[in-house]
């Protein structure tokens, strides 16, 4: 018999699970007793947002939830869908044709504009549809608060090695094409590393490796995986490019004052198709976290770069991002502001809700004035040098230093200024 012809549908798509029993990973939300398992059992599904890296099962899980609840399912991609598409789905759901509430799945919902997200509010609020959004970006920044408040957010994680092994074994045992081959997984470290916890990437690489091997049995080793993947530069770029490793190297190059490293990793992200706003957003964070008051203008540059990239997009946005990245990398560095808020939050957690000193409290009513609210407060602008050495912290933590200026020209000036104002109180 001639060998069975290789299917035109990729292995990752052929192996997409249809039921929760076949779904791999995310046990914290789908295992027995977990929140989504209970939702299926009670046949009640709230609007959801799945937040996690690519290839961890966000789309698949949305399909499964709708299928197991026997709900009509509409899928839109925020890349090519607009308000008109959303309204068409809502109109269909309002037509009375369906016995069950439809599920509207929006992939990459972070790419929807504010107006597009606003168009979902009424239908979600009134229960005309159950929304399931999928995003690789932090929904706190990318989803409008009104919509976010109407959805439950669940974080999906990269698959671990046990999950990845289960996927490979399942493909070998169940896929009609792979079943015709005798496959031996002798080593798996390389293919797991290349996958980066991404199920789709794992299966695509595995399929490529198996297709390039001849013999009976087909023996898969680390060296064979690496040799095979390197023969296909396009797949190698997609398989080896780790979204989180590259952005980490980019930020660490900025922090380490290396503009060459920064612009190199910036180019890696641009060539890999990264969202320019994701890059710009991380630079805004770095401007405060790693530069701060050593060069306050860094935050202005980074913020303006974000807005410029948003306005013009690629390819020209690459120039704006390069300017900002090299500016941040060559700026003096300080993490004093970052350390200050971290220390302050830790102090708040340790000491709880300490009473605000009476003289700092607002006194909008006569009763509040009578019991001492605002009494003795000194308005700084009425004082010599626009400064009053009155107490600003709760009594229990008086004198606690949370902001410790860094050792750079700008913050050395700040330290001297604070020392002149406060003397020895805060140890400046």
GIVEN-V504230 format. One record per pair of residues at least 6 apart in sequence whose ideal C-beta (glycine too) atoms are under 8 Angstrom apart, sorted by sequence separation. I is the first residue (numbers start at 1). GAP is how many residues later the second one is. If there is no record, write none. Layout:
i=I gap=GAP
i=I gap=GAP
//
This chain:
i=17 gap=6
i=28 gap=6
i=29 gap=6
i=30 gap=6
i=31 gap=6
i=39 gap=6
i=52 gap=6
i=66 gap=6
i=67 gap=6
i=92 gap=6
i=106 gap=6
i=122 gap=6
i=123 gap=6
i=133 gap=6
i=172 gap=6
i=173 gap=6
i=195 gap=6
i=213 gap=6
i=229 gap=6
i=230 gap=6
i=253 gap=6
i=270 gap=6
i=362 gap=6
i=363 gap=6
i=368 gap=6
i=369 gap=6
i=380 gap=6
i=393 gap=6
i=405 gap=6
i=422 gap=6
i=7 gap=7
i=17 gap=7
i=23 gap=7
i=27 gap=7
i=29 gap=7
i=30 gap=7
i=39 gap=7
i=66 gap=7
i=124 gap=7
i=135 gap=7
i=171 gap=7
i=172 gap=7
i=194 gap=7
i=195 gap=7
i=213 gap=7
i=229 gap=7
i=253 gap=7
i=291 gap=7
i=361 gap=7
i=380 gap=7
i=391 gap=7
i=393 gap=7
i=405 gap=7
i=50 gap=8
i=93 gap=8
i=109 gap=8
i=123 gap=8
i=135 gap=8
i=140 gap=8
i=143 gap=8
i=159 gap=8
i=194 gap=8
i=210 gap=8
i=253 gap=8
i=254 gap=8
i=291 gap=8
i=309 gap=8
i=312 gap=8
i=380 gap=8
i=418 gap=8
i=76 gap=9
i=93 gap=9
i=139 gap=9
i=252 gap=9
i=253 gap=9
i=308 gap=9
i=379 gap=9
i=405 gap=9
i=419 gap=9
i=20 gap=10
i=63 gap=10
i=76 gap=10
i=92 gap=10
i=133 gap=10
i=192 gap=10
i=195 gap=10
i=210 gap=10
i=229 gap=10
i=269 gap=10
i=363 gap=10
i=378 gap=10
i=405 gap=10
i=418 gap=10
i=50 gap=11
i=62 gap=11
i=93 gap=11
i=120 gap=11
i=172 gap=11
i=191 gap=11
i=194 gap=11
i=209 gap=11
i=213 gap=11
i=229 gap=11
i=250 gap=11
i=253 gap=11
i=287 gap=11
i=288 gap=11
i=309 gap=11
i=362 gap=11
i=363 gap=11
i=50 gap=12
i=249 gap=12
i=250 gap=12
i=253 gap=12
i=287 gap=12
i=308 gap=12
i=309 gap=12
i=361 gap=12
i=362 gap=12
i=378 gap=12
i=62 gap=13
i=76 gap=13
i=89 gap=13
i=172 gap=13
i=266 gap=13
i=361 gap=13
i=377 gap=13
i=405 gap=13
i=415 gap=13
i=90 gap=14
i=106 gap=14
i=139 gap=14
i=191 gap=14
i=206 gap=14
i=287 gap=14
i=358 gap=14
i=360 gap=14
i=376 gap=14
i=74 gap=15
i=89 gap=15
i=191 gap=15
i=209 gap=15
i=213 gap=15
i=250 gap=15
i=284 gap=15
i=287 gap=15
i=305 gap=15
i=358 gap=15
i=359 gap=15
i=59 gap=16
i=104 gap=16
i=169 gap=16
i=209 gap=16
i=212 gap=16
i=249 gap=16
i=250 gap=16
i=286 gap=16
i=287 gap=16
i=305 gap=16
i=358 gap=16
i=359 gap=16
i=20 gap=17
i=168 gap=17
i=358 gap=17
i=359 gap=17
i=360 gap=17
i=74 gap=18
i=86 gap=18
i=133 gap=18
i=191 gap=18
i=247 gap=18
i=284 gap=18
i=305 gap=18
i=358 gap=18
i=359 gap=18
i=104 gap=19
i=131 gap=19
i=209 gap=19
i=212 gap=19
i=246 gap=19
i=250 gap=19
i=283 gap=19
i=284 gap=19
i=305 gap=19
i=359 gap=19
i=20 gap=20
i=45 gap=20
i=131 gap=20
i=168 gap=20
i=205 gap=20
i=208 gap=20
i=209 gap=20
i=304 gap=20
i=72 gap=21
i=208 gap=21
i=246 gap=22
i=247 gap=22
i=280 gap=22
i=283 gap=22
i=284 gap=22
i=301 gap=22
i=302 gap=22
i=124 gap=23
i=165 gap=23
i=168 gap=23
i=246 gap=23
i=283 gap=23
i=301 gap=23
i=405 gap=23
i=45 gap=24
i=109 gap=24
i=164 gap=24
i=205 gap=24
i=208 gap=24
i=36 gap=25
i=40 gap=25
i=81 gap=25
i=104 gap=25
i=106 gap=25
i=109 gap=25
i=110 gap=25
i=121 gap=25
i=125 gap=25
i=280 gap=25
i=281 gap=25
i=401 gap=25
i=39 gap=26
i=43 gap=26
i=45 gap=26
i=72 gap=26
i=101 gap=26
i=103 gap=26
i=104 gap=26
i=106 gap=26
i=108 gap=26
i=109 gap=26
i=110 gap=26
i=117 gap=26
i=118 gap=26
i=121 gap=26
i=124 gap=26
i=246 gap=26
i=280 gap=26
i=301 gap=26
i=302 gap=26
i=399 gap=26
i=400 gap=26
i=401 gap=26
i=101 gap=27
i=102 gap=27
i=103 gap=27
i=104 gap=27
i=105 gap=27
i=106 gap=27
i=107 gap=27
i=108 gap=27
i=110 gap=27
i=117 gap=27
i=120 gap=27
i=124 gap=27
i=161 gap=27
i=164 gap=27
i=165 gap=27
i=183 gap=27
i=208 gap=27
i=241 gap=27
i=301 gap=27
i=399 gap=27
i=401 gap=27
i=40 gap=28
i=72 gap=28
i=74 gap=28
i=76 gap=28
i=78 gap=28
i=79 gap=28
i=101 gap=28
i=102 gap=28
i=103 gap=28
i=104 gap=28
i=105 gap=28
i=106 gap=28
i=108 gap=28
i=118 gap=28
i=164 gap=28
i=246 gap=28
i=36 gap=29
i=40 gap=29
i=71 gap=29
i=73 gap=29
i=74 gap=29
i=76 gap=29
i=77 gap=29
i=78 gap=29
i=79 gap=29
i=94 gap=29
i=101 gap=29
i=103 gap=29
i=105 gap=29
i=110 gap=29
i=118 gap=29
i=121 gap=29
i=181 gap=29
i=191 gap=29
i=250 gap=29
i=254 gap=29
i=277 gap=29
i=280 gap=29
i=298 gap=29
i=26 gap=30
i=70 gap=30
i=71 gap=30
i=72 gap=30
i=73 gap=30
i=74 gap=30
i=75 gap=30
i=76 gap=30
i=77 gap=30
i=78 gap=30
i=86 gap=30
i=93 gap=30
i=109 gap=30
i=114 gap=30
i=117 gap=30
i=205 gap=30
i=279 gap=30
i=280 gap=30
i=298 gap=30
i=25 gap=31
i=26 gap=31
i=30 gap=31
i=69 gap=31
i=71 gap=31
i=72 gap=31
i=74 gap=31
i=75 gap=31
i=76 gap=31
i=77 gap=31
i=78 gap=31
i=161 gap=31
i=164 gap=31
i=191 gap=31
i=194 gap=31
i=204 gap=31
i=241 gap=31
i=243 gap=31
i=247 gap=31
i=251 gap=31
i=255 gap=31
i=359 gap=31
i=25 gap=32
i=71 gap=32
i=73 gap=32
i=75 gap=32
i=78 gap=32
i=79 gap=32
i=83 gap=32
i=87 gap=32
i=90 gap=32
i=110 gap=32
i=167 gap=32
i=171 gap=32
i=178 gap=32
i=188 gap=32
i=190 gap=32
i=247 gap=32
i=250 gap=32
i=254 gap=32
i=277 gap=32
i=359 gap=32
i=360 gap=32
i=389 gap=32
i=24 gap=33
i=78 gap=33
i=83 gap=33
i=86 gap=33
i=90 gap=33
i=109 gap=33
i=110 gap=33
i=164 gap=33
i=184 gap=33
i=186 gap=33
i=187 gap=33
i=189 gap=33
i=190 gap=33
i=276 gap=33
i=277 gap=33
i=298 gap=33
i=389 gap=33
i=23 gap=34
i=69 gap=34
i=78 gap=34
i=82 gap=34
i=86 gap=34
i=94 gap=34
i=109 gap=34
i=168 gap=34
i=182 gap=34
i=183 gap=34
i=184 gap=34
i=186 gap=34
i=187 gap=34
i=188 gap=34
i=191 gap=34
i=205 gap=34
i=237 gap=34
i=276 gap=34
i=357 gap=34
i=387 gap=34
i=26 gap=35
i=93 gap=35
i=164 gap=35
i=167 gap=35
i=168 gap=35
i=171 gap=35
i=181 gap=35
i=182 gap=35
i=183 gap=35
i=184 gap=35
i=185 gap=35
i=186 gap=35
i=187 gap=35
i=190 gap=35
i=194 gap=35
i=204 gap=35
i=237 gap=35
i=247 gap=35
i=251 gap=35
i=255 gap=35
i=357 gap=35
i=83 gap=36
i=93 gap=36
i=159 gap=36
i=163 gap=36
i=167 gap=36
i=181 gap=36
i=182 gap=36
i=184 gap=36
i=190 gap=36
i=254 gap=36
i=295 gap=36
i=357 gap=36
i=389 gap=36
i=23 gap=37
i=66 gap=37
i=160 gap=37
i=181 gap=37
i=183 gap=37
i=201 gap=37
i=276 gap=37
i=291 gap=37
i=294 gap=37
i=295 gap=37
i=357 gap=37
i=23 gap=38
i=65 gap=38
i=78 gap=38
i=90 gap=38
i=158 gap=38
i=159 gap=38
i=164 gap=38
i=168 gap=38
i=187 gap=38
i=201 gap=38
i=276 gap=38
i=283 gap=38
i=290 gap=38
i=294 gap=38
i=356 gap=38
i=357 gap=38
i=66 gap=39
i=90 gap=39
i=158 gap=39
i=159 gap=39
i=251 gap=39
i=294 gap=39
i=355 gap=39
i=89 gap=40
i=157 gap=40
i=158 gap=40
i=159 gap=40
i=291 gap=40
i=294 gap=40
i=354 gap=40
i=355 gap=40
i=23 gap=41
i=62 gap=41
i=276 gap=41
i=280 gap=41
i=283 gap=41
i=287 gap=41
i=291 gap=41
i=293 gap=41
i=354 gap=41
i=63 gap=42
i=276 gap=42
i=279 gap=42
i=283 gap=42
i=286 gap=42
i=291 gap=42
i=292 gap=42
i=294 gap=42
i=354 gap=42
i=17 gap=43
i=62 gap=43
i=159 gap=43
i=290 gap=43
i=291 gap=43
i=292 gap=43
i=293 gap=43
i=351 gap=43
i=354 gap=43
i=16 gap=44
i=20 gap=44
i=195 gap=44
i=270 gap=44
i=280 gap=44
i=290 gap=44
i=292 gap=44
i=293 gap=44
i=18 gap=45
i=19 gap=45
i=194 gap=45
i=276 gap=45
i=283 gap=45
i=290 gap=45
i=292 gap=45
i=351 gap=45
i=18 gap=46
i=59 gap=46
i=194 gap=46
i=196 gap=46
i=289 gap=46
i=292 gap=46
i=351 gap=46
i=16 gap=47
i=17 gap=47
i=196 gap=47
i=19 gap=48
i=20 gap=48
i=59 gap=48
i=270 gap=48
i=289 gap=48
i=290 gap=48
i=18 gap=49
i=19 gap=49
i=58 gap=49
i=288 gap=49
i=289 gap=49
i=288 gap=50
i=347 gap=50
i=270 gap=51
i=266 gap=52
i=347 gap=53
i=266 gap=55
i=347 gap=55
i=266 gap=56
i=45 gap=58
i=344 gap=58
i=71 gap=59
i=263 gap=59
i=266 gap=59
i=343 gap=59
i=49 gap=60
i=263 gap=62
i=340 gap=62
i=262 gap=63
i=263 gap=63
i=340 gap=63
i=262 gap=64
i=340 gap=64
i=339 gap=65
i=66 gap=66
i=259 gap=66
i=262 gap=66
i=337 gap=66
i=65 gap=67
i=259 gap=67
i=262 gap=67
i=336 gap=67
i=261 gap=68
i=336 gap=68
i=336 gap=69
i=62 gap=70
i=259 gap=70
i=336 gap=70
i=254 gap=71
i=258 gap=71
i=259 gap=71
i=334 gap=71
i=335 gap=71
i=62 gap=72
i=257 gap=72
i=334 gap=72
i=256 gap=73
i=257 gap=73
i=333 gap=73
i=254 gap=74
i=257 gap=74
i=334 gap=74
i=59 gap=75
i=250 gap=75
i=254 gap=75
i=333 gap=75
i=336 gap=75
i=58 gap=76
i=253 gap=76
i=257 gap=76
i=332 gap=76
i=334 gap=76
i=47 gap=77
i=332 gap=77
i=334 gap=77
i=255 gap=78
i=332 gap=78
i=48 gap=82
i=50 gap=82
i=54 gap=82
i=47 gap=83
i=48 gap=83
i=49 gap=83
i=50 gap=83
i=53 gap=83
i=46 gap=84
i=47 gap=84
i=48 gap=84
i=49 gap=84
i=50 gap=84
i=51 gap=84
i=52 gap=84
i=45 gap=85
i=47 gap=85
i=48 gap=85
i=49 gap=85
i=50 gap=85
i=51 gap=85
i=49 gap=86
i=51 gap=86
i=51 gap=87
i=51 gap=88
i=49 gap=90
i=49 gap=94
i=61 gap=95
i=58 gap=98
i=49 gap=99
i=57 gap=99
i=56 gap=100
i=56 gap=101
i=49 gap=102
i=51 gap=102
i=56 gap=102
i=47 gap=103
i=48 gap=103
i=49 gap=103
i=51 gap=103
i=52 gap=103
i=53 gap=103
i=56 gap=103
i=47 gap=104
i=48 gap=104
i=49 gap=104
i=50 gap=104
i=51 gap=104
i=52 gap=104
i=46 gap=105
i=47 gap=105
i=48 gap=105
i=49 gap=105
i=51 gap=105
i=52 gap=105
i=53 gap=105
i=46 gap=106
i=48 gap=106
i=50 gap=106
i=52 gap=106
i=136 gap=107
i=293 gap=112
i=294 gap=112
i=293 gap=113
i=292 gap=114
i=294 gap=114
i=296 gap=114
i=294 gap=115
i=295 gap=115
i=294 gap=116
i=293 gap=117
i=294 gap=117
i=36 gap=118
i=293 gap=118
i=35 gap=119
i=293 gap=121
i=29 gap=125
i=29 gap=127
i=28 gap=129
i=26 gap=130
i=25 gap=131
i=26 gap=131
i=25 gap=132
i=25 gap=134
i=24 gap=135
i=25 gap=135
i=25 gap=138
i=137 gap=138
i=24 gap=139
i=55 gap=140
i=141 gap=140
i=56 gap=141
i=137 gap=141
i=24 gap=142
i=55 gap=142
i=56 gap=142
i=57 gap=142
i=24 gap=143
i=53 gap=143
i=55 gap=143
i=56 gap=143
i=53 gap=144
i=54 gap=144
i=55 gap=144
i=53 gap=145
i=55 gap=145
i=24 gap=146
i=54 gap=146
i=55 gap=146
i=54 gap=147
i=55 gap=147
i=22 gap=148
i=15 gap=152
i=15 gap=155
i=15 gap=156
i=15 gap=159
i=11 gap=160
i=15 gap=160
i=14 gap=161
i=14 gap=162
i=14 gap=163
i=11 gap=164
i=11 gap=166
i=11 gap=167
i=7 gap=169
i=7 gap=170
i=6 gap=171
i=4 gap=172
i=4 gap=173
i=25 gap=174
i=24 gap=175
i=4 gap=176
i=3 gap=177
i=12 gap=187
i=12 gap=188
i=15 gap=188
i=54 gap=189
i=53 gap=190
i=12 gap=191
i=53 gap=191
i=11 gap=192
i=12 gap=192
i=10 gap=193
i=11 gap=193
i=10 gap=194
i=11 gap=195
i=12 gap=195
i=11 gap=196
i=10 gap=197
i=6 gap=205
//
